[in-house]
Amino acid sequence: MKCGNGIEARQVNELFINIDPIQAGGRLTGDAIKAIIAYGDGYSVCDNCRKPNRLDCISKPPIAEFHRDVAAWLGMDAARMMPGARRGFQAVAHTYVEKGDPVLLTSLSHYTEFLAVEEAGGVACEIPVDEQHIVTPDATAAKIDEVKQKFGKAPVLAFIDHVDYQYGNLHDVAAIAKVAHGYDVPVLCNGAYTVGTMPVDGKALGVDFVVGSGHKSMAAPAPSGVLATTAERATEVFRTTSIEGDVTKRRFGLKEPELMGCTLMGATLVGMMASFPHVKERVKHFDRELENNRIVMEALLSIEGTKVLSEYPRKHTLTRVDTTGSFDRVAGTHKKKGFFFSSALSEKGIFGIIPGATRVWKFNTYGMTAKQARYLADAFVAVARENELPVLP
Ligand SMILES: *Cc1c(COP(=O)(O)O)cnc(C)c1O
């Protein structure tokens, strides 16, 4: 099937079990797909836009209600939808960071957090992780002290990943935020892998901002995401415009400069909204997701020489493994070299492992059924056996 102009219809999620680390939590629901078709036109959500002429105030479709629901669901007072988590980081960095200001990141921070700091003129100060690849409250305090020594002031902002993209490890954001607040450092919790996959309560975490990614973890089209904050911080990051034209004396009411007025229009926003009831429900069943991950991990670890690099037992479904001692040994002699692995998996209907990767790689079991988890577990073992790798009973 073709979409025209040489574009083939993509059929990955229809034909495969998709364990791509960044795609598993973003796969659309049927309702989101319907919403995309109905609201594909860019300004379609503006049909019933009335004063104060702002996206988050539109009541038909129920966009205003959605904003309130999302804020409450995240334990925060206000929320805005953003074109990706990165645009949430950008809005916050641009509000608080001035040229030369130190900003706290971690040794596992995502590049988009770095770029947000860079664009605001800040200096990246990474909290080092411990041997288990965990960011600790102690390391946070030590880093803030070091920054104070060096810059003569505390960091103006801290970006802390709830679950990092490299290991999928869960970091104690609540304890870290407590330390940072002891130095009056506002804290942004990066929930790109958690908002929409597991319960996230910004109030319980004690953070100033919660950022989520719609297309990574909320079953929403790209680019979409959320920035939620407290009532106090909302007056800063969601401040309204004050600019005035010198000739026309025009002013722009309640438009918010960090959002360039309005953000997600049409399919992205309505797709996100359509998936939201499903997302709210699914986060309550994260235990099942961990159970599926366990089934797959136990199978992988039964293949001699395979190691898990993420914390174990797992607290998230995004997992990093090292198969240098197993699948990579096959790559050395196989005629397809390292591609034998992704190719064998593909033949079994599994998608999402980087073609050619046989040493260190990541996968994400989020959103699969128990039956699919067992199938995936058996598939890994079968690929090992087919290639004469020893498998523990
Ligand atoms: C994917 C990811 C992002 C970027 O999310 P977007 O919504 O694509 O901007 C940021 N941080 C982490 C930890 C991520 O994994």
PDBQT file of the ligand as one rigid body, heavy atoms in Angstrom, charges set to zero:
ROOT
HETATM    1  C1  LIG A 401      13.415  10.759  24.400  1.00  0.00    +0.000 C 
HETATM    2  C2  LIG A 401      13.929  11.558  25.514  1.00  0.00    +0.000 A 
HETATM    3  C3  LIG A 401      13.845  12.951  25.486  1.00  0.00    +0.000 A 
HETATM    4  C4  LIG A 401      13.304  13.723  24.308  1.00  0.00    +0.000 C 
HETATM    5  O1  LIG A 401      11.914  13.622  24.224  1.00  0.00    +0.000 OA
HETATM    6  P1  LIG A 401      11.121  14.379  23.074  1.00  0.00    +0.000 P 
HETATM    7  O2  LIG A 401       9.709  14.274  23.479  1.00  0.00    +0.000 OA
HETATM    8  O3  LIG A 401      11.407  13.649  21.791  1.00  0.00    +0.000 OA
HETATM    9  O4  LIG A 401      11.631  15.780  23.029  1.00  0.00    +0.000 OA
HETATM   10  C5  LIG A 401      14.304  13.635  26.570  1.00  0.00    +0.000 A 
HETATM   11  N1  LIG A 401      14.827  13.020  27.643  1.00  0.00    +0.000 NA
HETATM   12  C6  LIG A 401      14.916  11.682  27.710  1.00  0.00    +0.000 A 
HETATM   13  C7  LIG A 401      15.485  11.031  28.936  1.00  0.00    +0.000 C 
HETATM   14  C8  LIG A 401      14.483  10.908  26.652  1.00  0.00    +0.000 A 
HETATM   15  O5  LIG A 401      14.597   9.582  26.729  1.00  0.00    +0.000 OA
ENDROOT
TORSDOF 0
